[in-house]
Amino acid sequence: MKGKETETLDVLGRVCPYPLVLTKKKLEKLASGSILKVQCDAPASAEDSIPKYCEKQGYACQVEKVGDGAWDLYIKKA
């Protein structure tokens, strides 16, 4: 999925629950099959709430640690 993203969402500096809320809103606007890259530095969102949300929705989600306390999440909308 990496490198094939349709849209990028920057939620750096945001704390829970904002990264998840903003990710949900962005995904609602995307067409099926789109890939959203989420740049996140909130550990609870990157490692827990966003991947769990994706799993419940049936979306593929890859989490990649890109630095000290930062992650890129690649979400493919079903």
C-alpha positions as CSV (number, residue, x, y, z in Angstrom):
1,M,0.0,0.0,0.0
2,K,2.9,2.4,0.8
3,G,3.5,4.8,-2.1
4,K,0.1,4.2,-3.6
5,E,-1.9,6.5,-1.3
6,T,-4.7,8.6,-2.8
7,E,-4.8,11.1,0.0
8,T,-2.7,12.1,3.0
9,L,-4.0,13.3,6.3
10,D,-1.6,15.0,8.8
11,V,-2.7,14.7,12.4
12,L,0.7,15.4,13.9
13,G,0.4,17.2,17.2
14,R,-3.2,16.1,17.8
15,V,-4.1,13.9,20.8
16,C,-6.8,11.4,21.2
17,P,-9.5,11.3,20.1
18,Y,-8.8,13.8,17.3
19,P,-6.6,11.6,15.1
20,L,-9.3,8.9,15.0
21,V,-12.2,11.4,14.5
22,L,-10.3,13.2,11.6
23,T,-9.4,9.8,10.0
24,K,-13.0,8.7,10.1
25,K,-14.2,11.9,8.5
26,K,-11.6,11.7,5.8
27,L,-12.3,8.1,5.0
28,E,-16.1,8.8,4.7
29,K,-15.3,11.1,1.8
30,L,-13.0,8.7,-0.1
31,A,-14.1,6.2,-2.7
32,S,-13.9,2.5,-2.2
33,G,-10.4,1.2,-2.9
34,S,-8.8,4.5,-2.0
35,I,-5.7,4.5,0.2
36,L,-5.3,7.1,2.9
37,K,-1.9,7.8,4.5
38,V,-2.3,9.2,8.0
39,Q,0.8,10.9,9.6
40,C,0.4,10.5,13.3
41,D,2.4,11.1,16.5
42,A,-0.1,10.0,19.1
43,P,0.9,6.4,20.2
44,A,-2.6,5.4,21.4
45,S,-4.1,6.4,18.0
46,A,-1.4,4.9,15.8
47,E,-1.1,1.6,17.6
48,D,-4.6,1.1,19.0
49,S,-7.7,3.2,18.1
50,I,-7.1,3.7,14.4
51,P,-6.1,0.1,13.6
52,K,-9.0,-1.2,15.7
53,Y,-11.5,1.1,13.9
54,C,-10.1,-0.2,10.5
55,E,-10.5,-3.8,11.6
56,K,-14.1,-3.2,12.6
57,Q,-14.8,-1.5,9.3
58,G,-13.1,-4.2,7.2
59,Y,-10.4,-1.8,6.0
60,A,-6.8,-2.9,5.5
61,C,-4.4,-1.0,7.7
62,Q,-0.6,-1.0,7.7
63,V,1.2,0.8,10.6
64,E,4.8,1.9,10.0
65,K,7.0,3.6,12.6
66,V,8.8,6.4,10.8
67,G,10.8,7.9,13.7
68,D,10.9,8.5,17.4
69,G,7.3,8.8,18.3
70,A,5.8,9.1,14.7
71,W,3.9,6.7,12.5
72,D,2.5,6.5,9.0
73,L,-0.7,4.5,8.7
74,Y,-1.8,3.3,5.3
75,I,-5.5,2.5,5.2
76,K,-7.3,1.0,2.2
77,K,-11.0,1.7,2.2
78,A,-13.1,-1.4,1.5
